[in-house]
């Protein structure tokens, strides 16, 4: 097996791989496809995950059915409910559609993680072929992502909610002036605990995206078995992986600052012609006597959504070097430690060599044929 370079040494190798893939030569089509990957995976927006609201569990639940139904009756008798009630059907449909879109996006993100890995290893980014090739592995990874997301949400809710509930039952909130010291001290400790817990959960998620995906790409296993293999490898080099996590955090913070500035510049530059086009359209419409009605409002909303989508796509296009760099950084660090990946990647130290001419291989899921 090749020399196991450190997390620091992997930075220069990742930069070399990024340059030879994106600039030797510059291929507009490759950047255009990588922009799609950046948008779907959410990397261009910082890679954050969406959150939700904590469910409101009744503390009196289980102490009698009367209290439960009384609370429900009170809920449906709140002022303004009569005005909202006729639209409850549409509200439910909207919520269901929003959840469906959210899960579809998460599923697409899971599949595109494998497409991104394949793109960096092979030097080619294939969207339709990659979707066919990796959707089975993406489904397995999707199950892990959803289960982990709900589990993490529940853990954070318990850690943050149980102390608050205990303080409430102890009467600290009824007489806050008498318990001010305990409330302030306990609140600070609880906030620090929640922050530490969220940081740990985020690191686990990052390790899954970086290392679990390659293991699942080369071995026909689910996420749990993949984690078993990964933890065994990590256990043999705890310090190396710890340094990797620290370096990844530092690099991500630096990239976030740099691309926040670049994105702001890009957005401001794009808003000028878009604003002029919008003003010209408004003046032309006014001159033609077009009035505001539901049709024109829907048309303007559709054009606005298209403009936003275009801006986001350009942001993803600009973010392509960072997208390739971070995946390359993971590959350069992990490949010497994981033989199946190390046997697939070409060397990253061939200056001036086109990425399409490197001896890399397109990844193939186990027991599958090329698309």
C-alpha positions, 0 to 999 in steps of 0.5 A: 500500500502507498505511503499513508500521507498525513492530513496536512500533506493531503492538502497539496495533493488535493490542490494538484488534483483539482488543478489538473481536473479543472484547468488542464484543460478547462472544460466548460461542460465539466464545470457546468455539470459540477455546478449541478452537483454542487447545487444538489448536494448543497455544498455551494450553500455551505453544505448545511442541513435543514432543521425543523421545529421540536414537536410539542409533547404534552407533559400531562400525557398519560395522566388522564384522557380528559386532560388530553382531549381538553387540550385538543378542544382548546387548540381548536377553539383558539381565536382565528381558527374559524378563518383558518379552518376552510384552508386546512386541506390546502395547508395539509397538501402543502405540508405533504408536498414540502416534505416530499420535495425535502425527502426527494432532495435528500435522496438526490443528495445521497446519490450525487455524493457517489457521483461526485466521488466518481467524478474526482476519481475518473476525471469525468462527471456523468450525471445521467449515467452516474444516476443509473450507476449509483442510485442503488448505493444512494438508496442505502446511504439515504436510509442511513441519512434519514435514520441518523437525522431523526436520531440526532434530532431526538437526542438533541431534543432530549438533551435540551428538553429534559433539563428544561422540563425538570426546571419547569416542574421544580417551579424555577420559571414560576419564580425566576427572581428566586432562582436567577443564579440557577437559571443563568448557570444552568442555561449556560451549561445547557447551551454549552452541552447542546453546542458540544453535542451538535458539534459531535453529531456534525463530525459524525455526519462529516465522517459519513459523507467523507469515508462511509460513501467510498466504503459503500461505493466499493463494497455491497454493504449497508450503512451499518456494516460500512460503519463497522469497516470504517470504525475498524480502520479509524481505530488503527489511526485515531490521531491521523483521523483526528487531525483530518477532522481539524484540518477539514474544519479549518479549510471549510471555514477558510473556504466559507469566507472566500466564497462568501465574498465571491458569491456576494460579488457574483450576485451583485454583478448579476443583479444589475442586468436582472434589475435593468431587465425587470425595469424594462419589462415593467415600463414596457408592460405599463406602456402596453396597458397591462394591469396587475392581476393574478395572471401577471402576478404568477408570471412575475413570480415564475420569472423571479424563481427562474432568476433565482435559479439562474443565480444559484446555478452561477454560484454553483459554477463558481464553487466548482473548484472548492467542490472538487478540492474538498472531495479530492482532499478526502480521496488523497487522505483516504486512498492510502488507507483504503486499498480498493479506493487507492487502486482506482485513483491516478497520481495527482502529481502530473503537472500539465496532464489533462485529467481525461488522460490520467489513468484513473478508472470509473468506479463501478458498484459491486456486481454491476455493469457500466451504464 
